[in-house]
Amino acid sequence: MILSPTMQKYILHWGEMGTRWGVNRTVAQIHALLYLSNAPLTAEDISDTLTVARSNVSTSLKELQSWGLARAVHVLGDRRDHFVAHQDVWEIFRVVVEERKKRELDPTLTVLRECKLEADNDTALDAATRAKMDEVLVFMETFMKAYDDFKGLPPATLQRFLRMGGKVARFLSDADDE
């Protein structure tokens, strides 16, 4: 597959952003390539296009599959696996957020709740420190509740909500003033 200069820029930037988001650069670049591709790609196609070792491509594809961002498909007359990525940006976002929640936020919330229980018996913990820990727990629980409320919204509803942006903030601010 021959990449246009714009595709190259997009894929390279997606790899850079991936590293900032805690994702391996190659995984992010392969995801970008699969997303931009208009046809399923084999691991060899990906390896040749991105000049990445075939073993690295295999490992990266497994990670993308474990996240639910890519899947193997079969092409008639070809025994090799071909790969495609989700093409719906909203679904990609939903999958990434849900996976990050499971891997990062859920364990943090569990530890915060354990600390709250243990704080009751920790005589060395002063009240101000306990209050700070409680504040973080309340914040996280509020954030997670809001996430649970929003994650099931259809993409069209979520898009309308996000487009409202400042209007919602002003409405809520006006309601607080009353």
Secondary structure, DSSP 8 states (H G I E B T S, - for coil): ----HHHHHHHHHHHHHHHHTT--HHHHHHHHHHHH-SS-EEHHHHHHHHT--HHHHHHHHHHHHHHTSEEEEEETTEEEEEEEE---HHHHHHHHHHHHIIIIIHHHHHHHHHHHHHHTT-TTS-HHHHHHHHHHHHHHHHHHHHHHHHHTS-HHHHHHHHHHTHHHHHHHHHHHH-
